[in-house]
Amino acid sequence: MATVDALDMFLTDYANISRYLNTRLNSLLATQHLTFDAFLIMHEIGQNPRPLLLMEIAHQHHVSRSAISRPESSSNIGTLSNRLTPLIAAKKDFP
C-alpha cells in the first residue's frame, strides 16, 4: 500500500510541477513566438561547439526532418528550420 501512495504522490507532484513549468515557460517564450521545443533546439545549437545538421537535431528529438521543417502552428512566422538557418550558419563561422 505504501508503494501505491508514494506513486500517487509522485504523479500528483509531477503533474503540478509540469503544469507550473509549462505555464511559466510558455509565458516567457510567447513574447518571442517560440514553442518550448523550438527553444530547446535553439539552445542546443547555441551550446554546441560545432554546427549541427538538421538531421542530427531531428534524431536527437526523435522526430523526422520534415517535422522540424513544418510551420509552427502557434504563429505565422514560418518554419522552425527557416528560423534556425541563421543560427546554424553563424555556427559555421566558429572554429
Secondary structure, DSSP 8 states (H G I E B T S, - for coil): -HHHHHHHHHHHHHHHHHHHHHHHHHHHHHTTT--HHHHHHHHHHHH-SS---HHHHHHHTTS-HHHHHSB-TT-SS-BHHHHHHHHHHHHHT--
